[in-house]
Amino acid sequence: MFPDFDPDLVVLDMRMPKMSGPNTCAAIRKTSNLPVIMFTSSNEAEDVREAITKGATDFVLKTTGVSELTERISFHLSKSEAPEAKEKETNARKIASPPIKQKVTTTTLIVDPNEESRSIIKAVLTRLNQNVVEASNAAEAIKTYKTESPDIVISEWSLPDMDAFNMMSELKGGKFDKNLVKGMISARLSPEAQRKASFVGIENFLQKPLSAAKVEMMIANCVRTAIRARKRKSRNAA
């Protein structure tokens, strides 16, 4: 893919003359695991989903400015500066990197009225081969929770019918609550909101605007916690 040079990171636009950004990213992923940032003016949910599903490491809107892109570039390059990371990257270019997989599959309920936000989180979970169910408001979420028995619930704080505190309070004490992993996403994480969130067992927080890298870190933590909870439950039942 890179016959003349050996980049540490690639920045792509969604729409390019000969090949789209997501398809270019998919081609890169056949031989390399280096960071790929999609820098684009498109914030359509379908575009976000396609880019991340095809292997984009991060998704930065042009409307946020070059400073945000610079910050994300610095973040991803800092993660690969160590010699051992560089060696892994070199080896990854020799053979195609397999998709990220978890040995245990969990189910995550995403609650957010914003389809784009749900799409970003769903795309990351899909790449991790985890199951996903969605809801756009608290009423849908409570109904889905009762029928799907999710291991993880990630919710926007401000929902159309109630806030995440009241929704999680409805779930609190249910038969699945003891091992349920809870996460919150919001544009405003005030100290008061965080105190209320902690009261109902929300331990994972993510501030909007979302980026693929931030979401992936939070999701990975939630999945690990859910897997540990499931193993504890199995041991106690034995």
Number of C-alpha atoms within 10 A of each C-alpha: 13 8 5 6 7 10 9 15 14 15 18 18 19 21 14 11 6 7 11 15 26 26 16 21 27 18 14 22 23 17 18 20 22 23 23 26 27 26 21 19 14 17 14 11 15 13 19 25 22 18 26 27 20 19 25 29 22 25 27 25 17 17 12 12 11 13 10 14 20 10 10 18 18 11 12 19 14 10 11 18 11 10 9 10 12 15 11 13 17 15 15 18 18 11 12 14 15 11 11 10 12 15 9 12 15 21 18 29 24 26 27 25 18 13 15 18 22 23 21 26 24 25 24 25 22 17 17 20 17 19 15 18 17 22 20 19 23 25 15 12 23 16 11 16 22 13 9 13 16 23 25 24 23 26 31 26 23 19 18 11 12 13 16 27 23 16 20 22 14 13 18 15 11 12 11 15 18 12 18 24 25 25 23 24 23 18 13 13 17 10 9 9 16 18 13 15 24 14 13 20 18 22 14 18 17 20 15 14 12 19 19 20 18 15 23 20 12 18 22 15 14 24 23 15 18 24 20 13 17 17 12 13 13 10 9 8 7 6
